[in-house]
């Protein structure tokens, strides 16, 4: 628990505040009992009959000893002291680490500071400013304050004013009234009418008032803008190093600069977890704000900055500004620069040079060893857990952040818990996907047999094999989140029996699946990763005319591997704006790297075309896009399948980076007959359908599928069995769509 409610407890803070209120009101009573003429002189510091004592106060105490009045527009502000050891000084906010330590201290040790002492120390209040704040709080907490203020003031105003404070309180100074002094700069007190500086009513800010009374909470004006960031249960060693460096920066910025840092690399939740862990190490709370939620107006951002600075001191806390959108990064960078409290700018790429940052930190990618430990920890206690080889298979396939691995492990725990309670085993899975009839229910070795037939989903009992299958499916569910908005997900249902291709092409397709499945053995165990270092991805080109089975083959390969197939929509990738295509490609490949999904760039020649000679700026930027693509293809560790109708249109430099090239020929008559038999299900009522005659029609498999489906609808609409005449009518419609004449010789005898 943070805030004033911890540590000494609210009763102690309220008792300290009550004592301070009694002292201040006692001085008002003493002033009210003084000579009326002297009281009038002291109550009106701007009047002609100002007393000698008051003139001396205003002339010699304009700026109290040891306090510098902040200049207008200045950046300087109070920063909660955070020593290098992570513990707060005596002036730390109530409820922080030192408060808990002090409250548990043995008798005879120093008592923890009250909330009033904390506010005075953290905001650098003079004794006069402290008493002004107490006087404003008294108006809300003591019912006699109004009458006592009226009795002590020359004009009988029944509320606190600066004029009354200057006349009655000790060591007054005019600088306390300025907008850049702590009372007004940090909005500890508010003026009802700022045009009447000395005679306007003074009110204690509600957040400050409750803090003084020992009641902690986040300022309501910040709710909806900032949200708490909780530290993770554990951090991998690589992340702990970054968190320790960040905590050291916040505890004492190098060179005495502002406690600002910049975190890049990894994804947004990972950077947030590291920042939360660093804040916890420094004894602080952590809150995050999205750059998109920052006000566009400079004056509103300044007000928000002051509000957060005050809140950071009261809690105490750090702020993590998350700006992954390039267009919002300058705004977030400027906002962070305004703050004089610990802050971190979280972005996927470094901010422009010249930004005021004490330290720039990069989150490294997790290595296989770290991911293996995370998976082992996430699946601990589940039926003995999967075997080491199965865990390594998960690590090879999925490159997931720590928080995603924990979420996948939690999903497995929930599903096995539901199974133990009698929940469904072969129905809907925890992520909503079917468990039966899908090759993606498990890994390549657990979801399908060697011959391509499917196993059942997780069996009852929660054994190691079940845990591995569930973990595989959970990994897919977590990894597909980032890709869902970038492409169309296809759940592979087709198997090898559904694919009609020559034996040579079938062998190559199975070889592609073997390259993906055996990556761990070849790259890690046999050491090829250290020799090759790059170009470890499996990339294939499927070339052939439309409808020859390229997309179906990609689905079959994805199903064999137990992976999702994502068809990338080129309209969402290619952009006419300079630099946008590269950014979209980066998003696609980065998201695919997480889960090793099979990427299918359909009709890829539109994106992967020949690089042209540079004749103008458009050619130059088009070549930059292709070069960036070639670089990402070479570094991609997953499986990318490209389909094209025009193989010759592809760049030769690009072709050299392809590991497999599969030519899909136009099917011959025998293959067309097999396709006809496969596309018409056994349950369809047929009469007089001759598959040999159907194979005479020289169309590819895609067109055969369209004709069979259209003929089935015609027969169903007529309430008849599927006949050759229905297939003839559907063939005429298909050829009309293709703008080709239907050869009479190929459909002879279909009537």
Residue pairs with C-beta under 8 A, 6 or more apart in sequence:
1 95
1 216
2 93
2 95
2 96
2 216
2 285
2 315
2 316
2 317
3 93
3 94
3 95
3 211
3 215
3 216
3 217
3 314
3 315
4 10
4 13
4 93
4 94
4 95
4 115
4 118
4 211
4 212
4 213
4 214
4 215
4 216
5 94
5 95
5 214
5 215
5 216
6 94
6 95
6 96
6 99
6 100
6 103
6 216
7 94
7 95
7 96
7 99
7 100
7 102
7 103
7 112
8 94
8 99
8 102
8 103
8 111
8 112
8 114
8 214
9 103
9 214
10 213
10 214
10 215
11 214
12 114
12 214
13 94
13 114
13 115
13 116
13 212
13 213
13 214
14 213
14 214
16 114
16 115
16 116
16 117
17 114
17 115
17 116
17 134
17 137
17 141
17 212
17 213
18 141
20 116
20 130
20 131
20 134
21 134
21 137
21 138
21 141
21 142
23 134
24 131
24 134
24 135
24 138
24 169
25 138
25 142
25 144
25 145
25 148
27 131
27 168
27 169
27 170
28 135
28 148
28 149
28 151
28 152
28 164
28 168
29 148
29 151
29 152
31 39
31 42
31 152
31 167
31 168
32 39
32 148
32 151
32 152
34 42
37 49
38 51
39 152
39 154
39 167
40 47
40 49
40 154
41 47
41 49
41 50
41 51
41 54
42 51
42 53
42 54
42 166
42 167
42 168
43 152
43 153
43 154
43 155
43 163
43 164
43 167
44 50
44 154
44 163
44 167
45 54
45 58
45 163
45 166
45 167
45 198
46 198
50 58
54 166
54 167
57 166
57 171
57 172
57 173
58 166
58 172
58 173
58 174
61 171
61 172
61 173
62 173
62 174
62 175
63 69
63 173
63 175
64 126
64 128
64 171
64 173
64 175
67 124
67 126
69 175
69 178
69 180
69 181
70 76
70 77
70 180
70 181
70 185
71 180
72 179
72 180
74 180
75 338
75 340
76 340
77 185
77 186
77 309
77 340
77 341
78 122
78 123
78 124
78 182
78 186
78 309
78 313
78 340
79 259
79 313
79 340
79 341
79 342
80 88
80 91
80 92
80 93
80 122
80 312
80 313
80 316
80 341
81 88
81 89
81 91
81 92
82 88
82 250
82 251
82 252
82 259
82 282
82 283
82 284
82 316
82 342
83 89
83 251
83 252
84 248
84 251
84 252
85 251
86 97
86 247
86 251
86 281
86 282
86 283
87 97
87 98
87 101
87 283
88 96
88 97
88 98
88 99
88 283
88 316
89 98
90 98
90 110
90 113
90 121
91 113
91 117
91 118
91 121
91 122
92 98
92 99
92 118
92 122
92 316
93 99
93 118
93 122
93 313
93 314
93 315
93 316
94 112
94 113
94 114
94 115
94 118
94 214
94 216
95 216
96 283
96 284
96 316
97 283
98 112
98 283
99 112
102 109
102 110
102 111
102 112
103 112
113 121
115 211
115 212
115 213
115 214
116 130
116 133
116 134
116 212
119 125
119 133
119 188
119 208
119 211
119 212
119 314
120 129
120 130
122 313
122 314
123 182
123 186
123 188
123 313
124 182
125 133
125 182
125 183
126 171
126 173
126 176
127 170
127 171
128 165
128 169
128 170
128 171
128 172
128 173
128 176
129 176
129 181
129 182
129 183
131 165
131 169
131 170
132 160
132 162
132 165
132 169
132 176
132 183
132 189
132 202
133 183
133 188
133 189
133 204
133 208
133 212
135 145
135 160
135 164
135 165
135 169
135 202
136 160
136 189
136 202
136 203
136 204
137 204
137 208
137 209
137 212
138 145
138 160
139 145
139 146
139 149
139 159
139 160
139 202
139 203
139 204
140 203
140 204
140 209
141 209
141 213
145 159
145 160
146 158
146 159
147 158
149 157
149 158
149 159
149 160
149 161
149 164
150 156
150 157
150 158
152 164
152 167
152 168
153 161
153 163
153 164
153 167
155 199
157 164
157 199
157 201
159 201
159 202
160 201
160 202
161 198
161 199
161 200
161 201
161 202
162 176
162 177
162 197
162 198
162 199
162 200
162 202
163 198
163 199
165 172
165 202
166 172
166 174
166 198
175 181
176 183
177 183
177 184
177 197
177 198
178 184
179 185
182 188
183 189
184 191
185 306
186 306
186 309
186 310
187 205
187 208
187 306
187 307
187 310
188 204
188 205
188 208
189 202
189 203
189 204
189 205
189 208
190 202
190 203
190 204
190 205
191 197
191 200
191 201
191 202
191 203
192 200
192 201
192 203
193 200
193 201
194 200
204 212
207 217
207 219
207 310
207 311
207 314
210 216
210 217
211 314
216 315
218 226
218 311
218 315
219 307
219 310
219 311
221 307
222 307
222 308
222 311
225 289
225 293
225 304
226 287
226 288
226 289
226 308
226 319
227 287
227 288
227 289
228 285
228 286
228 287
228 288
229 272
229 273
229 275
229 276
229 279
229 286
229 287
229 288
229 320
230 276
230 286
231 273
231 276
231 277
231 279
231 280
231 286
232 273
232 276
232 277
232 402
232 403
232 406
233 406
234 377
235 243
235 273
235 274
235 277
235 402
236 366
236 370
236 373
236 374
236 402
237 370
238 363
238 364
238 366
238 367
238 370
239 270
239 273
239 274
239 277
239 363
239 402
240 277
242 263
242 274
242 278
242 361
242 362
242 363
242 364
243 274
243 275
243 277
243 278
243 281
244 278
244 281
245 359
245 361
246 261
246 263
246 274
246 275
246 278
246 344
246 359
246 361
247 278
247 279
247 281
247 282
249 259
249 260
249 261
249 358
249 359
250 259
250 261
250 278
250 279
250 282
250 284
250 318
250 342
251 259
251 282
252 259
253 259
253 260
253 358
253 359
254 358
254 359
255 358
257 356
257 358
258 339
258 340
258 356
258 358
259 341
259 342
259 343
259 358
260 336
260 337
260 339
260 342
260 343
260 344
260 345
260 356
260 357
260 358
260 359
261 343
261 344
261 345
261 357
261 358
261 359
261 360
261 361
262 344
262 345
262 347
262 350
262 351
262 355
262 357
262 359
262 360
262 361
263 271
263 274
263 275
263 320
263 344
263 345
263 346
263 347
263 361
263 362
263 363
264 271
264 346
264 347
264 348
264 349
264 350
264 360
264 361
264 362
264 363
265 271
265 348
265 362
265 363
265 364
265 365
266 274
266 363
266 365
266 401
267 348
267 401
268 322
268 324
268 346
268 348
269 401
269 403
270 363
270 401
270 402
270 403
271 320
271 322
271 346
271 363
272 286
272 288
272 320
272 322
272 346
273 402
273 403
274 363
275 286
275 288
275 318
275 320
275 344
275 346
276 286
276 320
278 286
278 318
279 285
279 286
279 317
279 318
279 342
280 286
282 318
282 342
284 315
284 316
284 317
284 318
284 342
285 315
285 316
285 317
285 318
286 317
286 318
286 319
286 320
287 317
287 318
287 319
287 320
288 319
288 320
288 321
288 322
288 346
289 319
289 320
289 321
289 322
290 322
290 323
291 321
291 322
291 323
291 324
291 325
291 328
291 329
291 331
291 332
292 325
292 328
294 301
294 304
294 321
294 328
294 331
294 332
294 335
295 301
295 304
296 331
301 331
301 334
301 335
301 338
302 338
304 335
305 335
305 338
305 339
308 319
308 339
308 341
309 339
309 340
309 341
311 317
312 318
312 319
312 339
312 341
312 342
313 341
318 341
318 342
318 343
318 344
319 339
319 341
319 342
319 343
319 344
320 343
320 344
320 346
321 332
321 335
321 336
321 343
321 344
321 345
321 346
322 332
322 346
322 347
323 329
323 331
323 332
323 333
323 345
323 346
323 347
324 346
324 347
324 348
326 349
326 583
329 347
329 351
330 351
330 352
332 345
332 347
333 345
333 351
333 352
333 355
336 343
336 344
336 345
337 355
337 356
345 351
345 355
345 357
350 360
351 357
365 399
366 374
366 399
366 401
366 402
368 392
368 395
368 396
368 524
370 402
371 395
371 398
371 399
371 400
371 405
372 391
372 392
372 395
374 402
374 405
374 406
375 391
375 394
375 395
375 405
375 409
375 471
376 385
376 391
377 409
378 405
378 406
378 408
378 409
378 410
378 412
379 385
379 386
379 391
379 409
379 412
379 467
379 471
382 412
382 413
382 416
382 462
382 467
383 416
383 461
383 462
383 463
383 464
383 466
383 467
384 463
384 464
385 464
385 467
386 394
386 464
386 465
386 467
386 468
386 471
387 464
387 468
390 443
390 446
390 464
390 468
392 520
392 524
393 443
393 444
393 445
393 468
393 520
394 443
394 468
394 471
394 472
394 475
395 520
396 519
396 520
396 523
396 524
397 443
397 472
397 475
397 563
397 595
397 596
398 475
398 479
398 594
398 595
398 596
399 593
399 594
399 595
399 596
399 637
400 408
400 475
400 478
400 479
400 594
400 595
401 594
404 478
404 479
404 594
407 474
407 478
408 471
408 474
408 475
408 477
408 478
409 471
409 474
411 430
411 431
411 470
411 474
411 477
411 478
412 467
412 470
412 471
412 474
414 430
415 423
415 429
415 430
415 458
415 470
415 474
416 458
416 462
416 466
416 467
416 470
418 424
418 430
419 425
419 458
419 460
419 462
420 462
425 435
425 457
425 458
425 459
425 460
426 435
426 436
426 456
426 457
427 434
427 435
428 434
428 435
429 435
429 457
429 473
430 474
430 477
431 473
431 474
431 477
433 440
433 473
433 477
433 491
435 441
435 456
435 457
435 458
435 473
436 454
436 456
436 457
437 454
437 493
438 447
438 454
438 491
438 492
438 493
438 559
439 447
439 448
439 454
439 492
439 495
439 558
439 559
439 560
439 561
439 562
440 447
440 473
440 476
440 491
440 492
440 558
440 559
440 562
440 563
440 564
441 447
441 454
441 455
441 456
441 457
441 458
441 469
441 472
441 473
441 562
442 448
442 455
442 468
442 469
442 472
442 473
442 562
443 468
443 469
443 472
443 562
444 513
444 516
444 517
444 560
444 561
444 562
445 517
446 455
446 465
446 468
446 469
446 472
446 562
447 454
447 455
447 469
447 472
447 562
448 454
448 455
448 559
448 560
448 562
449 455
451 496
452 495
452 496
452 497
452 560
453 495
454 495
457 469
458 466
458 469
458 470
459 465
459 466
472 562
475 595
476 562
476 563
476 564
476 595
476 597
478 594
478 595
479 564
479 591
479 594
479 595
479 596
479 597
480 489
480 564
480 566
480 595
480 597
482 590
482 591
482 594
483 489
483 564
483 566
483 588
483 591
483 592
483 595
483 597
486 566
486 568
486 569
486 572
486 584
486 587
486 588
486 591
487 566
487 567
487 568
487 569
487 572
487 588
487 599
488 566
488 567
488 569
489 564
489 565
489 566
490 555
490 558
490 564
490 565
490 566
490 567
490 600
491 564
491 565
492 555
492 556
492 558
492 559
492 563
492 564
492 565
493 555
493 559
494 552
494 555
494 556
494 559
495 556
495 559
496 506
496 556
496 560
497 678
498 552
498 556
498 678
499 506
499 509
499 549
499 552
499 553
499 556
500 549
500 667
500 671
500 674
500 675
500 678
500 701
501 509
501 549
501 553
501 664
501 671
502 665
502 671
505 553
505 662
505 663
505 664
508 660
508 662
509 553
509 556
509 557
509 662
510 560
511 660
512 538
512 540
512 557
512 639
512 660
513 557
513 560
513 561
515 538
515 659
516 538
516 561
516 596
516 639
517 561
519 536
519 538
519 637
522 528
523 529
523 536
529 536
534 634
534 635
535 634
535 635
535 657
536 637
537 633
537 634
537 635
537 636
537 637
537 638
537 639
537 640
537 659
538 638
538 639
538 640
538 659
538 660
539 633
539 636
539 639
539 640
539 641
539 642
539 657
539 658
539 659
539 660
540 639
540 640
540 641
540 642
540 658
540 659
540 660
540 661
540 662
541 604
541 641
541 642
541 643
541 644
541 647
541 650
541 655
541 658
541 660
541 661
541 662
542 550
542 553
542 554
542 641
542 642
542 643
542 644
542 662
542 664
543 550
543 643
543 644
543 645
543 647
543 661
543 662
543 663
543 664
544 550
544 645
544 663
544 664
544 665
544 666
545 645
545 664
545 666
545 700
546 645
546 700
546 702
547 699
547 700
547 701
547 702
547 703
548 664
548 665
548 666
548 667
548 700
548 701
548 702
549 664
549 700
549 701
549 702
550 643
550 664
551 567
551 600
551 602
551 643
552 701
553 662
553 664
554 565
554 598
554 600
554 641
554 643
555 565
557 598
557 639
557 641
558 564
558 565
558 598
561 598
561 639
563 595
563 596
563 597
563 598
563 639
564 595
564 597
564 598
565 597
565 598
565 600
566 592
566 597
566 598
566 599
566 600
567 600
567 602
568 588
568 599
568 600
568 601
568 602
570 601
570 602
570 603
570 606
570 607
572 584
573 581
573 584
573 585
573 588
573 607
574 581
574 584
574 606
574 607
575 581
575 584
578 621
581 625
582 624
582 625
582 628
585 625
585 628
585 629
585 632
586 632
588 599
589 599
589 632
589 636
592 599
592 636
592 638
592 640
593 636
593 637
593 638
596 637
596 638
596 639
597 638
598 638
598 639
598 640
598 641
599 638
599 639
599 640
599 641
600 641
600 642
600 643
601 607
601 608
601 640
601 641
601 642
601 643
602 643
603 643
603 644
603 645
604 642
604 643
604 644
604 650
605 644
605 645
605 646
605 649
605 650
607 629
608 626
608 629
608 642
608 644
608 650
608 651
608 654
609 626
609 649
609 650
609 651
610 649
610 650
610 651
611 622
611 623
611 626
611 627
611 651
611 653
612 619
612 622
612 623
613 619
614 620
614 623
626 651
626 654
629 654
630 651
630 653
630 654
630 657
633 640
633 654
633 657
634 657
642 658
644 650
647 661
647 663
655 661
666 698
666 700
667 675
667 700
667 701
669 695
669 696
670 695
672 694
672 695
672 697
672 698
672 699
672 701
672 704
673 691
673 692
673 694
673 695
675 701
675 704
675 705
676 691
676 694
676 695
676 704
676 708
677 691
679 704
679 705
679 708
679 709
680 686
680 689
680 708
680 712
680 722
684 712
684 722
685 721
685 722
686 721
686 722
686 723
687 720
687 721
687 722
687 723
688 723
688 724
689 722
689 723
689 724
689 727
690 724
693 724
693 749
693 750
694 727
696 746
696 747
697 704
697 707
697 731
697 746
697 747
698 743
698 746
699 707
699 731
699 734
703 734
703 738
706 730
706 734
707 727
707 730
707 731
707 734
708 727
708 730
710 730
710 733
710 734
711 722
711 726
711 727
711 729
711 730
712 722
712 726
714 726
714 729
714 730
715 721
715 722
715 723
715 726
718 726
720 726
724 749
724 750
724 751
725 750
725 751
727 750
728 747
728 750
728 751
731 742
731 747
731 750
732 742
735 741
735 742
